Amino acid sequence: MSRGFVKESDQEEPPVIPPRASLPDGVTNYVTPQGKEMLREEKIKLEKQRTDLNIQDDTERRRELAVIDGKLKLLNERLNSAQVLNPEQQNKSEVRFGANVKFKMNGSIQDFKIVGVDEANIKEKKIAFTSPLAIAMTSKKEGDNFEFKLGQDSRPIEILEINY
């Protein structure tokens, strides 16, 4: 049928599926054991949301199912590619995946935990292992001082404490 004979109101816009946190091409999807569990719980919630969907309007129901199915597809890709790295098995004398790092930058003491991209949450003081700060800290030891390049600026950092 020609598009000329279709009412505009019958044309559905494809739903927008929000992307997951960015994982650079070719980078392994490392997660902590808690991160893997968080992804599993998210999948259970989405599956329940899909099952419990109570929308009578066919168009709205189709759109909502498409959004949920799109989210599940992206989530399943992440779950299938997730490689658990247990922080307890890391070299405890240096900054690695899963480390809680206390450091001084610009005279201010801060601390973050280095986690997988889906676990990262700045409010919870968790940064992705792919972030520039985590990359700069990786392999550093307590007491190490180094310059962290941030755009045109360079900031001195001192690693104060590493815990797993």
C-alpha positions, -999 to +999 in steps of 0.1 A: +000+000+000+013+034-009+022+057+020+000+083+004-031+064+015-022+060+052-036+085+077-009+104+096-024+094+129-018+057+119+019+062+115+037+052+146+071+067+156+096+040+166+102+041+203+135+055+216+154+030+236+178+047+261+213+034+256+233+017+283+265+032+297+292+035+271+317+006+268+344+013+243+348-011+213+371-040+220+371-034+258+361-064+280+329-058+300+344-063+335+320-063+364+323-069+401+303-098+416+278-072+430+277-056+395+267-089+379+240-094+405+228-058+399+224-067+362+205-099+370+181-080+393+176-054+366+166-081+342+141-096+366+125-062+371+122-056+334+107-091+328+082-085+357+074-050+342+067-067+309+045-094+324+026-069+346+020-044+318-016-033+321-022-009+292-055-013+273-047+009+243-031-014+216-008+013+203+004+024+237+008-013+247+029-021+216+051+010+222+057+002+258+065-035+250+089-024+223+107-001+248+109-029+274+120-055+248+147-030+236+160-025+271+160-063+277+180-069+245+207-043+255+208-057+290+211-093+278+240-083+256+257-068+287+249-098+308+263-122+282+295-102+278+300-096+315+333-110+329+333-110+367+366-098+383+366-104+420+383-075+438+395-099+465+417-116+439+434-084+428+470-074+437+463-055+469+494-034+467+483-014+437+452+002+421+432-023+401+396-030+392+375-031+423+398-010+444+386+016+468+411+044+463+416+073+487+437+101+470+445+138+473+439+160+442+443+198+444+447+196+482+413+179+485+410+143+498+386+121+478+378+084+475+362+063+448+357+026+440+367+015+405+339-007+390+323-018+357+306+007+334+270-003+344+279-001+381+294+034+379+275+060+400+292+092+410+267+098+438+278+064+453+315+073+447+319+046+420+337+053+388+340+031+357+373+014+350+372+031+316+371+066+330+402+088+325+408+090+363+406+052+368+429+046+339+454+071+352+454+055+387+456+019+375+489+002+386+497+031+411+507+022+446+501+039+480+523+070+482+527+074+444+524+109+430+515+116+394+501+142+371+466+137+359+459+154+326+424+169+324+420+186+290+446+214+290+450+212+328+473+190+348+465+181+384+488+165+409+474+133+425+488+114+455+475+079+462+469+078+500+452+044+505+441+013+485+415-011+499+397-041+484 
